Amino acid sequence: MTIQMTNSTSSGQLHVCHTSCDLFDAGKLSDWLSEVNVWLVANPDEVVTVLLVNGADATAQDLAAEYEAAGISDIVYTPTSTAASSASTTSSYAASATSTSSSTSEWPTLQSMISNGTRMVNFVASLSNNTGASYLLDEFSYIFENSYENTAPTDFSCAANRPSSVANDTELALNQGLMPLMNHFLDEQVGFGIQAPNDTYIATTNGPSGGVGNLGASADECTSSYGKAPTFILVDFFNVGPAIQTVDRLNGVSDVIGRTNISTSVMSATSGAPATGIQSGMLCLTLLAVMVLVVYW
């Protein structure tokens, strides 16, 4: 899952908002984390990956306080190394890392995380120092992303865009052992330089095949470019498409049972579903897992 957070102008607390809590406020970060905790307790064989977009410039101590208030700090995963190369060694598809890091540690298997009760992996974009909360991982020490600013179906590209140290050099990003996160969502201009999700084209954007810019074709292109399936895929309105159909195909998953049936209509805060849960979803492929997918090693 990915979540945007910033400071509420009224309370000064960390809230789940994008840019401004005055536009839409989905509540306190600690409350959202509490919901995740409840789900994890109820589903003891699942692993969740969270990506916090740190619009508040919160410190590790600030964020740790939210995790502790949510009662979730005991279930988080803490890596044995901060080296990106540790992420490259687990996947059978991984490129050969040439990172100068001396670490040789690996990501644990899904089963070992379940057995150890450390079933929540937490990335933060960005976090310069995680002293005192080593389970909060700076995203770009482990992950690279393609461009997220796309307003036309022909804009999608697999080229590395962030962090700046590997911009336009996908081979370097892979050789450093960074895991690929594939952004695949389309925005539209709504006036005054403001962009919003393009929900009129979302069935194609999230589709497994079909028109220009469909998720299935982009995922195949990035798989070819990276020499492996993207570790993460980030979409808007994950229920539409449905986006998970492409992820299942990349993971070799079929005949899935036990999933909750949800509407495939575009939802919002006014249609009975939390906007933060429907508008954006991170689908994880080869290494880690999120609520919407059980990942296979």
Phi, psi and omega in degrees: 000148174236142184219139177263141179220151175205179179276135174289132181291336182274322185251339184078001179274162177286123181235160176274100183213161173244115178073298182221130177286347177289335180278314176199128183237114181268011174104181184290145177300319181298324178293319178296317178296326177297321177297319177297318180298316179301317180294318180296320178296321181283345182230076189291351180254017181246152176239138182240137171249130180242135172243110178268122175270112193273068179292345181269355186056037182290148177277168177300323179294319177300312182292320179300324178297324178292319179295318180293320178297330180276354181071023188250356187293339182279346186256359184283154178264134176242120182288158177276352180214152175261007184280136177297331183297338178294335179283338186275344191271345184278315186288136178290345180267356193295144174289157178289121184278139176241024179298147180280358180299144179272355183288140175238010181290158183238158169297145178287164173285162177302317182296323180291326177293321178294315182296325182274354180072021178248078195252018180226115179259133189233116173254148179231132177244101359237167182214111186282336184212123180249026178304129180089351178209068188291352175280349176270112190255126176299122187307311190278006167275348184232339193227145166240154182237151166278181183294143178251359182260089183231125181238001176224145181301338179274358184282337189300134180219150178267355185298141177300135181238320177227147000291166184299334182294341179238013183303130180064018178225074183298323180298319178297316180301316180291320179293335177278359178082013179286139179278136181280128170251120182263107173285130178214077175215148188246131177252168175221151178282130180245009178112150178058030179075009181267137176248148178220159179302135177276092184274350178283339182251006191296328180297326176281315181305318182266001186288152178287344179194183176115231189287180181299132177085016180288152186298318182301314181293319179295320179296321178294319179298316181290326176299318178293319181293321184271346185076012179192161176293147175305141178292323180228148170233128182249123183228163166267150174050062188299340181285341182272142179126296350283143183301327184294343178297320177292319180296317178302317181297316180295328180273355182071029182260133177216167178052049182289137176235157173089359178279148176284131177283128179233161179297145176260014176275153175295125183245162177211183181296341182264001183247018173094004178228140180300129182299324182292337181270338184254320186295325183227135179213139179255118180261124188256141189252286198258338187242315188240180183224153174231175186303326187276000184205133169272123187262144181252135175270000000 
